[in-house]
Amino acid sequence: MKKLNLGFRSATKNTMHHLQLNYVKTELEAEPLKKYMAQIAALGIFSDKNGEMVFATPASASYIDTEEKVVFAEK
């Protein structure tokens, strides 16, 4: 399964935070992703316990491809 990993920098501490999404379009290019991430950041709804905005600035986007390899399975 492919996942989309979106990396954001926090507003004040400059720490990285990630939002990982399943079941995504895998052909998205950099510019549309930056636009969508900016829209997520503009919502201002993701904050930590101190009220700092954790998804403040889009920093990275990558697709992660995970493949399950069964070693054994009982019948």
CHARMM-style PDB file with segment names, atoms N, HN, CA, C and O in Angstrom:
ATOM      1  N   MET     1       0.842  -1.165   0.000  1.00  0.00      PROA
ATOM      2  CA  MET     1       0.000   0.000   0.000  1.00  0.00      PROA
ATOM      3  C   MET     1       0.893   1.235   0.000  1.00  0.00      PROA
ATOM      4  O   MET     1       1.912   1.277   0.690  1.00  0.00      PROA
ATOM      5  N   LYS     2       0.506   2.223  -0.767  1.00  0.00      PROA
ATOM      6  HN  LYS     2      -0.321   2.189  -1.327  1.00  0.00      PROA
ATOM      7  CA  LYS     2       1.253   3.478  -0.792  1.00  0.00      PROA
ATOM      8  C   LYS     2       0.613   4.465   0.168  1.00  0.00      PROA
ATOM      9  O   LYS     2      -0.610   4.557   0.275  1.00  0.00      PROA
ATOM     10  N   LYS     3       1.474   5.203   0.867  1.00  0.00      PROA
ATOM     11  HN  LYS     3       2.467   5.128   0.780  1.00  0.00      PROA
ATOM     12  CA  LYS     3       1.040   6.236   1.789  1.00  0.00      PROA
ATOM     13  C   LYS     3       1.708   7.537   1.379  1.00  0.00      PROA
ATOM     14  O   LYS     3       2.774   7.542   0.764  1.00  0.00      PROA
ATOM     15  N   LEU     4       1.066   8.630   1.729  1.00  0.00      PROA
ATOM     16  HN  LEU     4       0.200   8.626   2.229  1.00  0.00      PROA
ATOM     17  CA  LEU     4       1.636   9.948   1.484  1.00  0.00      PROA
ATOM     18  C   LEU     4       2.041  10.529   2.830  1.00  0.00      PROA
ATOM     19  O   LEU     4       1.210  10.683   3.725  1.00  0.00      PROA
ATOM     20  N   ASN     5       3.313  10.848   2.966  1.00  0.00      PROA
ATOM     21  HN  ASN     5       3.988  10.723   2.239  1.00  0.00      PROA
ATOM     22  CA  ASN     5       3.850  11.401   4.200  1.00  0.00      PROA
ATOM     23  C   ASN     5       4.092  12.898   3.987  1.00  0.00      PROA
ATOM     24  O   ASN     5       4.951  13.291   3.198  1.00  0.00      PROA
ATOM     25  N   LEU     6       3.326  13.725   4.700  1.00  0.00      PROA
ATOM     26  HN  LEU     6       2.628  13.406   5.341  1.00  0.00      PROA
ATOM     27  CA  LEU     6       3.458  15.170   4.585  1.00  0.00      PROA
ATOM     28  C   LEU     6       4.201  15.695   5.805  1.00  0.00      PROA
ATOM     29  O   LEU     6       3.789  15.453   6.939  1.00  0.00      PROA
ATOM     30  N   GLY     7       5.290  16.411   5.573  1.00  0.00      PROA
ATOM     31  HN  GLY     7       5.624  16.607   4.651  1.00  0.00      PROA
ATOM     32  CA  GLY     7       6.083  16.959   6.665  1.00  0.00      PROA
ATOM     33  C   GLY     7       5.861  18.458   6.805  1.00  0.00      PROA
ATOM     34  O   GLY     7       5.922  19.201   5.825  1.00  0.00      PROA
ATOM     35  N   PHE     8       5.603  18.890   8.027  1.00  0.00      PROA
ATOM     36  HN  PHE     8       5.554  18.286   8.823  1.00  0.00      PROA
ATOM     37  CA  PHE     8       5.376  20.297   8.330  1.00  0.00      PROA
ATOM     38  C   PHE     8       6.323  20.747   9.440  1.00  0.00      PROA
ATOM     39  O   PHE     8       6.704  19.955  10.302  1.00  0.00      PROA
ATOM     40  N   ARG     9       6.690  22.003   9.410  1.00  0.00      PROA
ATOM     41  HN  ARG     9       6.381  22.646   8.709  1.00  0.00      PROA
ATOM     42  CA  ARG     9       7.463  22.613  10.500  1.00  0.00      PROA
ATOM     43  C   ARG     9       6.480  23.334  11.419  1.00  0.00      PROA
ATOM     44  O   ARG     9       5.490  23.909  10.967  1.00  0.00      PROA
ATOM     45  N   SER    10       6.776  23.289  12.713  1.00  0.00      PROA
ATOM     46  HN  SER    10       7.580  22.821  13.080  1.00  0.00      PROA
ATOM     47  CA  SER    10       5.922  23.979  13.681  1.00  0.00      PROA
ATOM     48  C   SER    10       6.148  25.490  13.596  1.00  0.00      PROA
ATOM     49  O   SER    10       7.111  25.953  12.985  1.00  0.00      PROA
ATOM     50  N   ALA    11       5.257  26.236  14.209  1.00  0.00      PROA
ATOM     51  HN  ALA    11       4.474  25.860  14.705  1.00  0.00      PROA
ATOM     52  CA  ALA    11       5.278  27.692  14.084  1.00  0.00      PROA
ATOM     53  C   ALA    11       6.465  28.342  14.783  1.00  0.00      PROA
ATOM     54  O   ALA    11       7.079  29.250  14.222  1.00  0.00      PROA
ATOM     55  N   THR    12       6.802  27.904  15.986  1.00  0.00      PROA
ATOM     56  HN  THR    12       6.304  27.167  16.441  1.00  0.00      PROA
ATOM     57  CA  THR    12       7.846  28.603  16.732  1.00  0.00      PROA
ATOM     58  C   THR    12       9.082  27.763  17.029  1.00  0.00      PROA
ATOM     59  O   THR    12      10.198  28.283  17.021  1.00  0.00      PROA
ATOM     60  N   LYS    13       8.898  26.483  17.288  1.00  0.00      PROA
ATOM     61  HN  LYS    13       7.992  26.061  17.295  1.00  0.00      PROA
ATOM     62  CA  LYS    13      10.031  25.634  17.673  1.00  0.00      PROA
ATOM     63  C   LYS    13      10.801  25.078  16.484  1.00  0.00      PROA
ATOM     64  O   LYS    13      11.883  24.517  16.654  1.00  0.00      PROA
ATOM     65  N   ASN    14      10.253  25.229  15.281  1.00  0.00      PROA
ATOM     66  HN  ASN    14       9.374  25.685  15.142  1.00  0.00      PROA
ATOM     67  CA  ASN    14      10.888  24.745  14.054  1.00  0.00      PROA
ATOM     68  C   ASN    14      11.110  23.226  14.070  1.00  0.00      PROA
ATOM     69  O   ASN    14      12.051  22.729  13.450  1.00  0.00      PROA
ATOM     70  N   THR    15      10.255  22.501  14.769  1.00  0.00      PROA
ATOM     71  HN  THR    15       9.491  22.904  15.273  1.00  0.00      PROA
ATOM     72  CA  THR    15      10.345  21.044  14.801  1.00  0.00      PROA
ATOM     73  C   THR    15       9.491  20.458  13.694  1.00  0.00      PROA
ATOM     74  O   THR    15       8.532  21.083  13.242  1.00  0.00      PROA
ATOM     75  N   MET    16       9.841  19.250  13.256  1.00  0.00      PROA
ATOM     76  HN  MET    16      10.620  18.742  13.624  1.00  0.00      PROA
ATOM     77  CA  MET    16       9.104  18.581  12.180  1.00  0.00      PROA
ATOM     78  C   MET    16       7.970  17.737  12.755  1.00  0.00      PROA
ATOM     79  O   MET    16       8.121  17.075  13.782  1.00  0.00      PROA
ATOM     80  N   HSD    17       6.837  17.779  12.069  1.00  0.00      PROA
ATOM     81  HN  HSD    17       6.715  18.317  11.235  1.00  0.00      PROA
ATOM     82  CA  HSD    17       5.683  16.951  12.395  1.00  0.00      PROA
ATOM     83  C   HSD    17       5.175  16.358  11.087  1.00  0.00      PROA
ATOM     84  O   HSD    17       5.277  16.983  10.032  1.00  0.00      PROA
ATOM     85  N   HSD    18       4.623  15.137  11.163  1.00  0.00      PROA
ATOM     86  HN  HSD    18       4.541  14.629  12.021  1.00  0.00      PROA
ATOM     87  CA  HSD    18       4.218  14.444   9.946  1.00  0.00      PROA
ATOM     88  C   HSD    18       2.751  14.062   9.993  1.00  0.00      PROA
ATOM     89  O   HSD    18       2.204  13.714  11.040  1.00  0.00      PROA
ATOM     90  N   LEU    19       2.143  14.138   8.842  1.00  0.00      PROA
ATOM     91  HN  LEU    19       2.587  14.421   7.992  1.00  0.00      PROA
ATOM     92  CA  LEU    19       0.773  13.694   8.625  1.00  0.00      PROA
ATOM     93  C   LEU    19       0.849  12.619   7.553  1.00  0.00      PROA
ATOM     94  O   LEU    19       1.272  12.886   6.428  1.00  0.00      PROA
ATOM     95  N   GLN    20       0.438  11.398   7.904  1.00  0.00      PROA
ATOM     96  HN  GLN    20       0.094  11.182   8.818  1.00  0.00      PROA
ATOM     97  CA  GLN    20       0.542  10.288   6.961  1.00  0.00      PROA
ATOM     98  C   GLN    20      -0.859   9.871   6.528  1.00  0.00      PROA
ATOM     99  O   GLN    20      -1.724   9.596   7.359  1.00  0.00      PROA
ATOM    100  N   LEU    21      -1.065   9.828   5.219  1.00  0.00      PROA
ATOM    101  HN  LEU    21      -0.362  10.052   4.543  1.00  0.00      PROA
ATOM    102  CA  LEU    21      -2.378   9.518   4.650  1.00  0.00      PROA
ATOM    103  C   LEU    21      -2.329   8.230   3.841  1.00  0.00      PROA
ATOM    104  O   LEU    21      -1.373   7.978   3.108  1.00  0.00      PROA
ATOM    105  N   ASN    22      -3.365   7.426   3.983  1.00  0.00      PROA
ATOM    106  HN  ASN    22      -4.142   7.631   4.578  1.00  0.00      PROA
ATOM    107  CA  ASN    22      -3.514   6.178   3.215  1.00  0.00      PROA
ATOM    108  C   ASN    22      -4.465   6.417   2.047  1.00  0.00      PROA
ATOM    109  O   ASN    22      -5.234   7.378   2.051  1.00  0.00      PROA
ATOM    110  N   TYR    23      -4.410   5.549   1.061  1.00  0.00      PROA
ATOM    111  HN  TYR    23      -3.786   4.768   1.057  1.00  0.00      PROA
ATOM    112  CA  TYR    23      -5.342   5.561  -0.073  1.00  0.00      PROA
ATOM    113  C   TYR    23      -5.321   6.910  -0.794  1.00  0.00      PROA
ATOM    114  O   TYR    23      -6.349   7.580  -0.901  1.00  0.00      PROA
ATOM    115  N   VAL    24      -4.171   7.294  -1.274  1.00  0.00      PROA
ATOM    116  HN  VAL    24      -3.336   6.750  -1.187  1.00  0.00      PROA
ATOM    117  CA  VAL    24      -3.995   8.595  -1.912  1.00  0.00      PROA
ATOM    118  C   VAL    24      -3.673   8.440  -3.396  1.00  0.00      PROA
ATOM    119  O   VAL    24      -3.265   7.371  -3.848  1.00  0.00      PROA
ATOM    120  N   LYS    25      -3.861   9.513  -4.135  1.00  0.00      PROA
ATOM    121  HN  LYS    25      -4.193  10.382  -3.767  1.00  0.00      PROA
ATOM    122  CA  LYS    25      -3.421   9.546  -5.526  1.00  0.00      PROA
ATOM    123  C   LYS    25      -1.902   9.542  -5.518  1.00  0.00      PROA
ATOM    124  O   LYS    25      -1.275  10.301  -4.778  1.00  0.00      PROA
ATOM    125  N   THR    26      -1.318   8.694  -6.336  1.00  0.00      PROA
ATOM    126  HN  THR    26      -1.827   8.078  -6.937  1.00  0.00      PROA
ATOM    127  CA  THR    26       0.140   8.574  -6.322  1.00  0.00      PROA
ATOM    128  C   THR    26       0.812   9.362  -7.437  1.00  0.00      PROA
ATOM    129  O   THR    26       2.033   9.305  -7.586  1.00  0.00      PROA
ATOM    130  N   GLU    27       0.040  10.085  -8.211  1.00  0.00      PROA
ATOM    131  HN  GLU    27      -0.951  10.132  -8.090  1.00  0.00      PROA
ATOM    132  CA  GLU    27       0.645  10.830  -9.308  1.00  0.00      PROA
ATOM    133  C   GLU    27       0.642  12.340  -9.068  1.00  0.00      PROA
ATOM    134  O   GLU    27       0.800  13.109 -10.016  1.00  0.00      PROA
ATOM    135  N   LEU    28       0.467  12.772  -7.839  1.00  0.00      PROA
ATOM    136  HN  LEU    28       0.339  12.147  -7.069  1.00  0.00      PROA
ATOM    137  CA  LEU    28       0.484  14.199  -7.535  1.00  0.00      PROA
ATOM    138  C   LEU    28       1.902  14.752  -7.656  1.00  0.00      PROA
ATOM    139  O   LEU    28       2.864  14.113  -7.231  1.00  0.00      PROA
ATOM    140  N   GLU    29       2.019  15.926  -8.230  1.00  0.00      PROA
ATOM    141  HN  GLU    29       1.237  16.444  -8.575  1.00  0.00      PROA
ATOM    142  CA  GLU    29       3.307  16.594  -8.413  1.00  0.00      PROA
ATOM    143  C   GLU    29       3.570  17.549  -7.247  1.00  0.00      PROA
ATOM    144  O   GLU    29       2.706  17.750  -6.394  1.00  0.00      PROA
ATOM    145  N   ALA    30       4.754  18.126  -7.220  1.00  0.00      PROA
ATOM    146  HN  ALA    30       5.456  17.962  -7.913  1.00  0.00      PROA
ATOM    147  CA  ALA    30       5.193  18.972  -6.108  1.00  0.00      PROA
ATOM    148  C   ALA    30       4.313  20.213  -5.924  1.00  0.00      PROA
ATOM    149  O   ALA    30       3.917  20.520  -4.800  1.00  0.00      PROA
ATOM    150  N   GLU    31       4.007  20.915  -6.987  1.00  0.00      PROA
ATOM    151  HN  GLU    31       4.328  20.665  -7.901  1.00  0.00      PROA
ATOM    152  CA  GLU    31       3.261  22.177  -6.853  1.00  0.00      PROA
ATOM    153  C   GLU    31       1.854  21.984  -6.286  1.00  0.00      PROA
ATOM    154  O   GLU    31       1.476  22.708  -5.365  1.00  0.00      PROA
ATOM    155  N   PRO    32       1.062  21.033  -6.801  1.00  0.00      PROA
ATOM    156  CA  PRO    32      -0.257  20.825  -6.190  1.00  0.00      PROA
ATOM    157  C   PRO    32      -0.144  20.382  -4.725  1.00  0.00      PROA
ATOM    158  O   PRO    32      -0.943  20.803  -3.889  1.00  0.00      PROA
ATOM    159  N   LEU    33       0.841  19.537  -4.415  1.00  0.00      PROA
ATOM    160  HN  LEU    33       1.490  19.195  -5.094  1.00  0.00      PROA
ATOM    161  CA  LEU    33       1.013  19.107  -3.030  1.00  0.00      PROA
ATOM    162  C   LEU    33       1.343  20.280  -2.126  1.00  0.00      PROA
ATOM    163  O   LEU    33       0.811  20.375  -1.019  1.00  0.00      PROA
ATOM    164  N   LYS    34       2.209  21.174  -2.576  1.00  0.00      PROA
ATOM    165  HN  LYS    34       2.641  21.097  -3.475  1.00  0.00      PROA
ATOM    166  CA  LYS    34       2.535  22.364  -1.781  1.00  0.00      PROA
ATOM    167  C   LYS    34       1.285  23.201  -1.533  1.00  0.00      PROA
ATOM    168  O   LYS    34       1.083  23.724  -0.438  1.00  0.00      PROA
ATOM    169  N   LYS    35       0.452  23.322  -2.560  1.00  0.00      PROA
ATOM    170  HN  LYS    35       0.617  22.897  -3.450  1.00  0.00      PROA
ATOM    171  CA  LYS    35      -0.787  24.099  -2.438  1.00  0.00      PROA
ATOM    172  C   LYS    35      -1.725  23.460  -1.417  1.00  0.00      PROA
ATOM    173  O   LYS    35      -2.289  24.153  -0.571  1.00  0.00      PROA
ATOM    174  N   TYR    36      -1.891  22.145  -1.493  1.00  0.00      PROA
ATOM    175  HN  TYR    36      -1.433  21.582  -2.180  1.00  0.00      PROA
ATOM    176  CA  TYR    36      -2.772  21.448  -0.559  1.00  0.00      PROA
ATOM    177  C   TYR    36      -2.237  21.517   0.866  1.00  0.00      PROA
ATOM    178  O   TYR    36      -3.001  21.675   1.819  1.00  0.00      PROA
ATOM    179  N   MET    37      -0.926  21.399   1.001  1.00  0.00      PROA
ATOM    180  HN  MET    37      -0.306  21.271   0.227  1.00  0.00      PROA
ATOM    181  CA  MET    37      -0.326  21.476   2.332  1.00  0.00      PROA
ATOM    182  C   MET    37      -0.474  22.879   2.914  1.00  0.00      PROA
ATOM    183  O   MET    37      -0.688  23.027   4.117  1.00  0.00      PROA
ATOM    184  N   ALA    38      -0.364  23.899   2.084  1.00  0.00      PROA
ATOM    185  HN  ALA    38      -0.190  23.779   1.106  1.00  0.00      PROA
ATOM    186  CA  ALA    38      -0.568  25.277   2.544  1.00  0.00      PROA
ATOM    187  C   ALA    38      -2.008  25.474   3.019  1.00  0.00      PROA
ATOM    188  O   ALA    38      -2.253  26.200   3.982  1.00  0.00      PROA
ATOM    189  N   GLN    39      -2.954  24.829   2.343  1.00  0.00      PROA
ATOM    190  HN  GLN    39      -2.755  24.239   1.560  1.00  0.00      PROA
ATOM    191  CA  GLN    39      -4.357  24.907   2.757  1.00  0.00      PROA
ATOM    192  C   GLN    39      -4.554  24.232   4.109  1.00  0.00      PROA
ATOM    193  O   GLN    39      -5.291  24.741   4.953  1.00  0.00      PROA
ATOM    194  N   ILE    40      -3.900  23.086   4.322  1.00  0.00      PROA
ATOM    195  HN  ILE    40      -3.301  22.673   3.636  1.00  0.00      PROA
ATOM    196  CA  ILE    40      -3.981  22.396   5.611  1.00  0.00      PROA
ATOM    197  C   ILE    40      -3.405  23.292   6.709  1.00  0.00      PROA
ATOM    198  O   ILE    40      -4.004  23.440   7.774  1.00  0.00      PROA
ATOM    199  N   ALA    41      -2.246  23.885   6.445  1.00  0.00      PROA
ATOM    200  HN  ALA    41      -1.759  23.765   5.580  1.00  0.00      PROA
ATOM    201  CA  ALA    41      -1.602  24.767   7.424  1.00  0.00      PROA
ATOM    202  C   ALA    41      -2.486  25.974   7.734  1.00  0.00      PROA
ATOM    203  O   ALA    41      -2.574  26.399   8.886  1.00  0.00      PROA
ATOM    204  N   ALA    42      -3.139  26.528   6.711  1.00  0.00      PROA
ATOM    205  HN  ALA    42      -3.067  26.183   5.776  1.00  0.00      PROA
ATOM    206  CA  ALA    42      -3.970  27.714   6.896  1.00  0.00      PROA
ATOM    207  C   ALA    42      -5.194  27.444   7.771  1.00  0.00      PROA
ATOM    208  O   ALA    42      -5.754  28.375   8.349  1.00  0.00      PROA
ATOM    209  N   LEU    43      -5.612  26.187   7.874  1.00  0.00      PROA
ATOM    210  HN  LEU    43      -5.157  25.430   7.405  1.00  0.00      PROA
ATOM    211  CA  LEU    43      -6.754  25.862   8.722  1.00  0.00      PROA
ATOM    212  C   LEU    43      -6.468  26.189  10.181  1.00  0.00      PROA
ATOM    213  O   LEU    43      -7.367  26.589  10.921  1.00  0.00      PROA
ATOM    214  N   GLY    44      -5.211  26.016  10.594  1.00  0.00      PROA
ATOM    215  HN  GLY    44      -4.481  25.691   9.993  1.00  0.00      PROA
ATOM    216  CA  GLY    44      -4.827  26.335  11.970  1.00  0.00      PROA
ATOM    217  C   GLY    44      -5.478  25.473  13.021  1.00  0.00      PROA
ATOM    218  O   GLY    44      -5.686  25.924  14.147  1.00  0.00      PROA
ATOM    219  N   ILE    45      -5.806  24.233  12.679  1.00  0.00      PROA
ATOM    220  HN  ILE    45      -5.636  23.867  11.764  1.00  0.00      PROA
ATOM    221  CA  ILE    45      -6.521  23.375  13.635  1.00  0.00      PROA
ATOM    222  C   ILE    45      -5.636  22.335  14.315  1.00  0.00      PROA
ATOM    223  O   ILE    45      -6.109  21.593  15.176  1.00  0.00      PROA
ATOM    224  N   PHE    46      -4.373  22.272  13.946  1.00  0.00      PROA
ATOM    225  HN  PHE    46      -3.989  22.875  13.247  1.00  0.00      PROA
ATOM    226  CA  PHE    46      -3.478  21.285  14.533  1.00  0.00      PROA
ATOM    227  C   PHE    46      -2.498  21.983  15.470  1.00  0.00      PROA
ATOM    228  O   PHE    46      -1.612  22.710  15.021  1.00  0.00      PROA
ATOM    229  N   SER    47      -2.661  21.759  16.774  1.00  0.00      PROA
ATOM    230  HN  SER    47      -3.380  21.168  17.139  1.00  0.00      PROA
ATOM    231  CA  SER    47      -1.766  22.382  17.743  1.00  0.00      PROA
ATOM    232  C   SER    47      -1.383  21.370  18.814  1.00  0.00      PROA
ATOM    233  O   SER    47      -2.069  20.367  19.012  1.00  0.00      PROA
ATOM    234  N   ASP    48      -0.283  21.646  19.499  1.00  0.00      PROA
ATOM    235  HN  ASP    48       0.274  22.461  19.337  1.00  0.00      PROA
ATOM    236  CA  ASP    48       0.143  20.769  20.584  1.00  0.00      PROA
ATOM    237  C   ASP    48      -0.510  21.229  21.893  1.00  0.00      PROA
ATOM    238  O   ASP    48      -1.335  22.142  21.893  1.00  0.00      PROA
ATOM    239  N   LYS    49      -0.139  20.595  22.997  1.00  0.00      PROA
ATOM    240  HN  LYS    49       0.531  19.853  22.997  1.00  0.00      PROA
ATOM    241  CA  LYS    49      -0.783  20.895  24.285  1.00  0.00      PROA
ATOM    242  C   LYS    49      -0.495  22.315  24.767  1.00  0.00      PROA
ATOM    243  O   LYS    49      -1.207  22.832  25.628  1.00  0.00      PROA
ATOM    244  N   ASN    50       0.541  22.949  24.218  1.00  0.00      PROA
ATOM    245  HN  ASN    50       1.118  22.529  23.518  1.00  0.00      PROA
ATOM    246  CA  ASN    50       0.869  24.327  24.587  1.00  0.00      PROA
ATOM    247  C   ASN    50       0.237  25.348  23.648  1.00  0.00      PROA
ATOM    248  O   ASN    50       0.427  26.552  23.820  1.00  0.00      PROA
ATOM    249  N   GLY    51      -0.503  24.877  22.668  1.00  0.00      PROA
ATOM    250  HN  GLY    51      -0.657  23.899  22.529  1.00  0.00      PROA
ATOM    251  CA  GLY    51      -1.172  25.764  21.729  1.00  0.00      PROA
ATOM    252  C   GLY    51      -0.336  26.151  20.523  1.00  0.00      PROA
ATOM    253  O   GLY    51      -0.769  26.976  19.718  1.00  0.00      PROA
ATOM    254  N   GLU    52       0.863  25.570  20.375  1.00  0.00      PROA
ATOM    255  HN  GLU    52       1.214  24.900  21.028  1.00  0.00      PROA
ATOM    256  CA  GLU    52       1.702  25.883  19.223  1.00  0.00      PROA
ATOM    257  C   GLU    52       1.172  25.173  17.988  1.00  0.00      PROA
ATOM    258  O   GLU    52       0.828  23.993  18.044  1.00  0.00      PROA
ATOM    259  N   MET    53       1.106  25.890  16.876  1.00  0.00      PROA
ATOM    260  HN  MET    53       1.386  26.849  16.831  1.00  0.00      PROA
ATOM    261  CA  MET    53       0.654  25.294  15.626  1.00  0.00      PROA
ATOM    262  C   MET    53       1.738  24.348  15.107  1.00  0.00      PROA
ATOM    263  O   MET    53       2.845  24.777  14.780  1.00  0.00      PROA
ATOM    264  N   VAL    54       1.408  23.060  15.037  1.00  0.00      PROA
ATOM    265  HN  VAL    54       0.510  22.711  15.303  1.00  0.00      PROA
ATOM    266  CA  VAL    54       2.414  22.065  14.644  1.00  0.00      PROA
ATOM    267  C   VAL    54       2.491  21.866  13.134  1.00  0.00      PROA
ATOM    268  O   VAL    54       3.527  21.429  12.632  1.00  0.00      PROA
ATOM    269  N   PHE    55       1.444  22.169  12.408  1.00  0.00      PROA
ATOM    270  HN  PHE    55       0.602  22.524  12.815  1.00  0.00      PROA
ATOM    271  CA  PHE    55       1.457  22.075  10.947  1.00  0.00      PROA
ATOM    272  C   PHE    55       1.417  23.492  10.380  1.00  0.00      PROA
ATOM    273  O   PHE    55       0.460  23.867   9.702  1.00  0.00      PROA
ATOM    274  N   ALA    56       2.452  24.274  10.657  1.00  0.00      PROA
ATOM    275  HN  ALA    56       3.230  23.970  11.207  1.00  0.00      PROA
ATOM    276  CA  ALA    56       2.456  25.687  10.281  1.00  0.00      PROA
ATOM    277  C   ALA    56       3.029  25.937   8.893  1.00  0.00      PROA
ATOM    278  O   ALA    56       2.499  26.755   8.141  1.00  0.00      PROA
ATOM    279  N   THR    57       4.114  25.235   8.546  1.00  0.00      PROA
ATOM    280  HN  THR    57       4.545  24.570   9.157  1.00  0.00      PROA
ATOM    281  CA  THR    57       4.799  25.485   7.283  1.00  0.00      PROA
ATOM    282  C   THR    57       5.068  24.178   6.553  1.00  0.00      PROA
ATOM    283  O   THR    57       5.715  23.297   7.119  1.00  0.00      PROA
ATOM    284  N   PRO    58       4.598  24.016   5.319  1.00  0.00      PROA
ATOM    285  CA  PRO    58       4.907  22.808   4.551  1.00  0.00      PROA
ATOM    286  C   PRO    58       6.417  22.674   4.350  1.00  0.00      PROA
ATOM    287  O   PRO    58       7.091  23.634   3.977  1.00  0.00      PROA
ATOM    288  N   ALA    59       6.944  21.462   4.604  1.00  0.00      PROA
ATOM    289  HN  ALA    59       6.397  20.682   4.907  1.00  0.00      PROA
ATOM    290  CA  ALA    59       8.388  21.261   4.492  1.00  0.00      PROA
ATOM    291  C   ALA    59       8.760  20.135   3.541  1.00  0.00      PROA
ATOM    292  O   ALA    59       9.784  20.224   2.862  1.00  0.00      PROA
ATOM    293  N   SER    60       7.953  19.070   3.472  1.00  0.00      PROA
ATOM    294  HN  SER    60       7.122  18.998   4.023  1.00  0.00      PROA
ATOM    295  CA  SER    60       8.304  17.943   2.602  1.00  0.00      PROA
ATOM    296  C   SER    60       7.073  17.097   2.312  1.00  0.00      PROA
ATOM    297  O   SER    60       6.074  17.149   3.029  1.00  0.00      PROA
ATOM    298  N   ALA    61       7.172  16.317   1.242  1.00  0.00      PROA
ATOM    299  HN  ALA    61       7.983  16.274   0.659  1.00  0.00      PROA
ATOM    300  CA  ALA    61       6.129  15.351   0.890  1.00  0.00      PROA
ATOM    301  C   ALA    61       6.804  14.167   0.218  1.00  0.00      PROA
ATOM    302  O   ALA    61       7.664  14.335  -0.647  1.00  0.00      PROA
ATOM    303  N   SER    62       6.407  12.982   0.620  1.00  0.00      PROA
ATOM    304  HN  SER    62       5.708  12.845   1.322  1.00  0.00      PROA
ATOM    305  CA  SER    62       6.989  11.787   0.011  1.00  0.00      PROA
ATOM    306  C   SER    62       5.969  10.656   0.027  1.00  0.00      PROA
ATOM    307  O   SER    62       5.105  10.573   0.901  1.00  0.00      PROA
ATOM    308  N   TYR    63       6.102   9.794  -0.967  1.00  0.00      PROA
ATOM    309  HN  TYR    63       6.803   9.862  -1.677  1.00  0.00      PROA
ATOM    310  CA  TYR    63       5.282   8.586  -1.012  1.00  0.00      PROA
ATOM    311  C   TYR    63       6.066   7.463  -0.352  1.00  0.00      PROA
ATOM    312  O   TYR    63       7.266   7.309  -0.578  1.00  0.00      PROA
ATOM    313  N   ILE    64       5.376   6.686   0.462  1.00  0.00      PROA
ATOM    314  HN  ILE    64       4.402   6.812   0.646  1.00  0.00      PROA
ATOM    315  CA  ILE    64       5.983   5.533   1.119  1.00  0.00      PROA
ATOM    316  C   ILE    64       5.267   4.301   0.601  1.00  0.00      PROA
ATOM    317  O   ILE    64       4.043   4.199   0.692  1.00  0.00      PROA
ATOM    318  N   ASP    65       6.019   3.381   0.067  1.00  0.00      PROA
ATOM    319  HN  ASP    65       7.013   3.464  -0.006  1.00  0.00      PROA
ATOM    320  CA  ASP    65       5.456   2.147  -0.472  1.00  0.00      PROA
ATOM    321  C   ASP    65       5.779   1.018   0.500  1.00  0.00      PROA
ATOM    322  O   ASP    65       6.942   0.654   0.677  1.00  0.00      PROA
ATOM    323  N   THR    66       4.747   0.468   1.128  1.00  0.00      PROA
ATOM    324  HN  THR    66       3.802   0.763   0.985  1.00  0.00      PROA
ATOM    325  CA  THR    66       4.951  -0.638   2.053  1.00  0.00      PROA
ATOM    326  C   THR    66       4.445  -1.920   1.411  1.00  0.00      PROA
ATOM    327  O   THR    66       3.384  -1.943   0.788  1.00  0.00      PROA
ATOM    328  N   GLU    67       5.198  -2.952   1.568  1.00  0.00      PROA
ATOM    329  HN  GLU    67       6.060  -2.933   2.075  1.00  0.00      PROA
ATOM    330  CA  GLU    67       4.838  -4.240   0.994  1.00  0.00      PROA
ATOM    331  C   GLU    67       4.882  -5.281   2.101  1.00  0.00      PROA
ATOM    332  O   GLU    67       5.880  -5.403   2.811  1.00  0.00      PROA
ATOM    333  N   GLU    68       3.808  -6.020   2.242  1.00  0.00      PROA
ATOM    334  HN  GLU    68       2.997  -5.921   1.666  1.00  0.00      PROA
ATOM    335  CA  GLU    68       3.743  -7.055   3.248  1.00  0.00      PROA
ATOM    336  C   GLU    68       4.315  -8.337   2.679  1.00  0.00      PROA
ATOM    337  O   GLU    68       3.929  -8.774   1.595  1.00  0.00      PROA
ATOM    338  N   LYS    69       5.232  -8.933   3.412  1.00  0.00      PROA
ATOM    339  HN  LYS    69       5.546  -8.578   4.292  1.00  0.00      PROA
ATOM    340  CA  LYS    69       5.820 -10.199   3.003  1.00  0.00      PROA
ATOM    341  C   LYS    69       5.520 -11.217   4.097  1.00  0.00      PROA
ATOM    342  O   LYS    69       6.066 -11.131   5.197  1.00  0.00      PROA
ATOM    343  N   VAL    70       4.652 -12.180   3.795  1.00  0.00      PROA
ATOM    344  HN  VAL    70       4.208 -12.250   2.902  1.00  0.00      PROA
ATOM    345  CA  VAL    70       4.250 -13.181   4.775  1.00  0.00      PROA
ATOM    346  C   VAL    70       5.347 -14.220   4.892  1.00  0.00      PROA
ATOM    347  O   VAL    70       5.747 -14.820   3.895  1.00  0.00      PROA
ATOM    348  N   VAL    71       5.831 -14.433   6.094  1.00  0.00      PROA
ATOM    349  HN  VAL    71       5.505 -13.945   6.904  1.00  0.00      PROA
ATOM    350  CA  VAL    71       6.860 -15.442   6.346  1.00  0.00      PROA
ATOM    351  C   VAL    71       6.182 -16.787   6.559  1.00  0.00      PROA
ATOM    352  O   VAL    71       6.611 -17.799   6.003  1.00  0.00      PROA
ATOM    353  N   PHE    72       5.124 -16.798   7.364  1.00  0.00      PROA
ATOM    354  HN  PHE    72       4.777 -15.976   7.815  1.00  0.00      PROA
ATOM    355  CA  PHE    72       4.297 -17.991   7.511  1.00  0.00      PROA
ATOM    356  C   PHE    72       2.932 -17.556   8.019  1.00  0.00      PROA
ATOM    357  O   PHE    72       2.781 -16.480   8.599  1.00  0.00      PROA
ATOM    358  N   ALA    73       1.937 -18.413   7.792  1.00  0.00      PROA
ATOM    359  HN  ALA    73       2.060 -19.287   7.322  1.00  0.00      PROA
ATOM    360  CA  ALA    73       0.593 -18.161   8.256  1.00  0.00      PROA
ATOM    361  C   ALA    73      -0.094 -19.487   8.541  1.00  0.00      PROA
ATOM    362  O   ALA    73      -0.070 -20.397   7.712  1.00  0.00      PROA
ATOM    363  N   GLU    74      -0.698 -19.593   9.702  1.00  0.00      PROA
ATOM    364  HN  GLU    74      -0.717 -18.854  10.375  1.00  0.00      PROA
ATOM    365  CA  GLU    74      -1.433 -20.821  10.040  1.00  0.00      PROA
ATOM    366  C   GLU    74      -2.717 -20.893   9.236  1.00  0.00      PROA
ATOM    367  O   GLU    74      -3.335 -19.877   8.918  1.00  0.00      PROA
ATOM    368  N   LYS    75      -3.103 -22.121   8.917  1.00  0.00      PROA
ATOM    369  HN  LYS    75      -2.602 -22.947   9.175  1.00  0.00      PROA
ATOM    370  CA  LYS    75      -4.324 -22.312   8.153  1.00  0.00      PROA
ATOM    371  C   LYS    75      -5.481 -22.589   9.048  1.00  0.00      PROA
ATOM    372  OT1 LYS    75      -6.600 -22.777   8.571  1.00  0.00      PROA
TER     373      LYS     75
END
